[in-house]
């Protein structure tokens, strides 16, 4: 069992790791481009290493200098048929985006992953790719990995979104750029647009006409990219800053893409105004976030905003434990199929602390804690975001809170504990 000493508050400046979503895309598109692409400040973690390993199996040479990646490729048209199964490890982003990349190729490939990934839904990607002519055979009636991608005859077309997912959209666009003509993806609810922005950085024409996203077929050009700090990792410092009275935290050089900062908009609606400023804006807006302590009001969070903050909902739920009134979170069924069932994980852990919680199929209602727990055991469920919430709660209550493990931190933020403790004011 793991415990932490109680913390008074957090103060200081912090640089969180590079953006995981953007690193995945930079590695993939750099591999699809012909030439040498330089990716500065990448996130090197278990998830992104899975993507890098797969690209190398396809014949791409990636030089990992930690502070930058040098991606030497002859382009997606010269990818080689992999010798072995492509292991996506724990990364849903890897599996779904790589499926889109490989669907138009004229060779045989198989995608698999760890026990957690083998339970996560893939039909949402397989179905739209199949409508464009891909030939993909997968377990559980074409819904689960392992998935076999066979040579097909894909043609350009239009796909209507059936799931609020940037990963599905990205898979379709990454397949579409390899086809003659244009592929259009129509989404009713906007999702994060890192793929569209990055395709343009690689010289591809990609347009968004009021939710109709069209990519034009073409060859990606080598480029140089800087990866901003990850807003999803920054969110944990936002949550910690709010719930520890007297905290003052500055998060530096963080990605502030409008399609990613739904948490800041929701917190403002709940009575907490987190200040931020954009300091540069090349292909992604980057800036600083200023956090001070505060209590959120109660209320209900639901609707389209959920898609733009799905990874930050565990942080929002945590702040509700110390809010002024109950907070209801709905339309978040997607949380059921993340690295863990995050709705169930949060409910079980919050109840262990003594909180009153109501459970819904698509969310939960959190009542503020009325007293400190006498003793509680928090489980990580092998999920990096649940682990980070648990660590912050353990710092809030001290040794009365036990945790089972923190091994999953290596998925996105291996140094989270050291970075958090560097801000501690005892």
N, C-alpha and C positions, 0 to 999 in steps of 0.2 A: 504493500500500500504506500501511496505517496501523499505527503502533507506539505503545507507551506505555512510560514509564520504570517501572522496578520499584518496587513499594511495599512498605514494611515491614509496616504494619498499618493498620487503620481504627478511628478513635475519634470518638465524638460522637453528637449527636442528629440525627435526620433525619425529615422529613415527606415521604413518597412521594406521588405523584399520586393523585388520587381514583380510586375503583374504576370500572374500565371497564364491567364487567358491570352494575353498578347504574346507572351513567350512561345506558347504552343503554336500560334498562328505564324509568328515570325520564322520559326524553325520549319514549319510545313511549307510556307510560301517561298522561303529562301531555298528550300530543297527543290521546289517546282521550277524555280527560275534558272535560267542558263547563265553561268558565270559564278562570281564569288560575292556572296551577300555577307555583310558584316552586321551582327546583332550585338549592340552594346548594352551592358547592364541586364543580361538575361537572368531569369530565375532558374537556378540549378537545383531542382528538387526531384523527388521520386517520380512525380507525374511528368514533368518536362523531360526527364531522362528517358522515360518510356517512349515519348515522341521522337527524341533524338536517335535512340537505338533503332527504331523502326525505319527511319529515313536512311540510316546507315545500312540496314539490311537491303534497302532498295538501290544501293549503289552510290549513295551520296557520301562525300567525305566531310565530316564535321570536326573541326579543330576546336576543342573546348578549352579556352584560356581563362575560364571562370568569369572574368570581367567582360569578356566578349566571346562571341562564337564566330568562327570563320566557316561559312558553308560553301563548299566547292561542289557544284553540280553541273551536269550536262543538260539539265532540264527534265521536266516530268515526262516528256516523250521518250526519254532514254532511261527511265527507271528500269531496273532489272527484276525479273521474277525472283521473289525471295526464296532462299534455300530452305527455310524453316517457317514454322508458324510465327506470326507477328504478335508479340506479347504486349498488350496495352497496359498490363499490370493493374493498377487501381484507378486508371484515368478514363473517365467517361468521355472527356473532351477528345483525348487521343483516339479512342475507338470510333467516335461518330465522325470526326473531321477526316480521319484517314480513310474511312469507308467512302466518303465523298471523293477524295483524291484518287482512290484506286478503282472506283466503279467504272470509269471509261477506259481503263487500261486493258490491253489485249493479252493479259496473262492471269495465271491462277494465284490466288493468295487467300490466306486464312487469318482472321483476327480472333484472338482469345484474350484472357486476362485472369486476374486473381479471383478468389471465391466471391468477393463482394461485387466485382464488375460483372461476373457471370449472371448476377441476379438483376441487373439494371436493364431497363427496356431499350431495345434497339429497333423495334418495329417502326417507331416514329421516324427513323432515318431511312430504313430499308424501303418503306412504302413509297415515299416520294421519289427516291432514286430509281426504283423499279418502274414508276410511271414514265420516267424519261428513257427507259430501255435497259437499265442495269439488270444483271443477272446475279442475284445474291440469295444464297441458301443458308438459313440459320436455324438454330435450335428453337423448340417450343413454337412451332408454326410461324417461323420467320420473325421471332420477337426477341430472342436472347442469343448472346455469344455462346459458343464459337459461331462465327459466320464465315462462309466460304464465298469469295467473290470470283465469279467466272467471267471469261470474255463475253461481252455483250455488244450491242449496237445502239449506243445511246444517241438520242437526237434532242435538239433544243426544244423547249416548250415552256409552259407556265404551270407553276405549282401553287395551289392554295394552301396556306399554312393550316394544319390541323392541331398543332401543339405550339404553345407559347415557348419557343426554345430557340436561342441563338445558335445552339449547336446544330440543330436540324437545318436552319437557314444556311449556316456556314457550309455544311456538307453539300447542299444543293448548289451553292455558288461556286465551291471549289471543283465540283464536277462540271458545272456549266461553263466555266472559263476555258475548259478543254474542248468544248464542242463548237461546231460551226454555227454561227448565228448568235441569237441571244436567248438566255434563260431568265425568266422572271419568277420571283418568289413574292407572293402576296400575303402580307401579314396584317391582321386587324389590330393586334396589339404590338406596338414597337418593342423590340428586344435589343440587347446590346449590339452595337454596330461596329465592333472592332474589325470584323472581316471585311466589310465594305470599305472602311477607311484604309486598311492595309493593302487591299487589292489595288487601290488607286496609287498607293506609295510604290507598288511594284509595276506601275505603268499600265494598269488595266482600267478600261472604262467601266464604271459601276455607278448607276444612278438610282436615286430613291425618289419616286414620284408619289408622295402621300401614301406610303406603305407598299407601293409596288416597286420592288427592288429588282433592277435589271442588270445583269452582268453580260458583257460582250466577250465573245470568244477571242482568245489571243494568247500570246506568249508573255509570261512574267519576265520582267527585266531585273537583273541584279541591282541591289540598292544597299544603303546603310540606314540602320534603324536604331533608335534609342528606346528602350523599354521603360516606361514610367513605373513608379512604385504602385503596388497593388491596392486598390481601394478596398477590396474584400478583406485584406489583412489589416489595413488601416482601421477598418470598422471596429476591431476589437479594442483598439486604443480609444476610439470614440466612446464605446460602451464603458470601458474602465474609467475614463475621465468623468463621465456623467455620474456614475454610481459611487465614486469615492469623493466625499466632500472635501473641498479645498484643492482639487486637482487642477493643473494647468498644463496642457500638453500641446505641442506644436508638431504636426506630422508634415514632414518636408517632401517636396518633389513628388507628390502623389498624383496618380491619374485621376482626372476630374471629368471624364467623359460624361456628357449629360445622360446617356443611357445606362450609366452605372451608379449614379449618386441618388437613387431613389430614397435611400435611407435618410439622407440629409433633408430631403423635402418632407418626408414623413415626420421626422423629429421636429421640424419647424411647425408642422400642423399640430403636433402634440405639445407645443409650448416651449420647445428647446431650440434656440436658434444657434446652430453651429456656424461659425464664420469661416469662409475660405476665400482665397484669391488665386486667380490663374496667372502664372508667371511666364508661361510659354505655350505656344499652340501651333505645332507643326502638323503632324498627322493626328496627334492626340493632345487634348488640353492637359496641362500639368500645372500643379500649384501647391500651396500650403493650406493645411486645415488647422484651425485653432479651436481647441476643446477646453471648456471649463465645466465644473460640476453643475448638475441640475437634475430636477425630477420631471419626468414626463407626466402629462395629464393622461387620464384614461380615455377610452374611446374605442373606435373600431378602425382597423386598417384592412382594406380589401380592394378588389378590382384590378385595373390594369397596372397600377404601380407595383404590384407584387412581382410581376415578371422582371422588373428592373432592380429588385433587391432580394431575390430569392436566397442568395448566399449570405445575406446580412440579417435575415430574419432571426437566426439564433441570438444574435447580439441584441436586436430589438426586444425579443422576448425576455432576455436577461435584464434589460433596463426596466422592464415592466414589474419585475419583482420588487423594485425599489421606487415605483411610481406613486402617484397620488391617488389613483383609482384603477379599477380593472381595465385591462387592455385585451380586446378581442382581435385575433388575426385570422382572416379567412381567405379563401381562393388560393391557398398555398399547398394544394395536394401534391405538387411537384416535390415537396420536401419528403414525401414518403419514399421516393425512389432515388435519393442521393446516396452517398457512401453508406449511410444508415437510414433507417426511417427516422428522420430528424424530429418529426412531430412526437413520435413515441419516446424518443431519447430525451427530449427536453421535458416532456411531461413526467417521465419516471424520475429524472434527476431533480426537478423542481419540487415534486412531491416529497422526495427524500429530504429536502431542506425544510419541509413543513408548509409549503405553499399550497393554497387551494387552486386547483386547475380544472377547467372543463375541457373535454376533448371532443373535437369534431373530425370528420373524415378529411376535411380540407383545412384544418387549423386547430387553434386552441384559444382559450381565454385564461389569462393569468391574473390572479388576484395578488396584490402586494403582500409581501411577508409582514406579519404583525410582530414577530419576535425572531431572534437569532436561533438557529438550530442548536439543539443540545449535542447532537452528533449526526453525521450524515455520510453516506458513501455514494460518490458520483461515478458513474460508469461512462467510459469513452466510446463504447460501441465501435471501436476501430475507425473513428471519424475525426479528422483533424479539426473541424470547426466545433464539434462538441467538446473535444479536448481543450480547446482554447477558452471556451466558455467556462468549463470546469476549473481551469487554472485561475481565472479571474475571480470566480466565486470562492475558491480556496483562499486566495489572498484577502478576500473580504472578511471571511469568518475565521481564518486561522486553522489551527490543528484540529478543530472539531470536525473539519471536512476532510474526508479521505477520498483519494482517487485511485482507480484500479491501474491505469497506465496512461502513458503519453506518447507511445511509439508512433502514433499516426501523424504527429506533427511534421514528420519528414516529407509528407505529401506536398505541403505548401510553405511551411514556415519552420524549418528545423531549429532556428535560434530564438524562437518566440519567448521562451522562459528568460533567457539571458537579457534580451532586449527589454522585456517588461520590468525585470528587476532593476535594470539600469535607471529607470525612472522613479524608483521607489523612494518615498520620503518617510522615514521611520519615526 
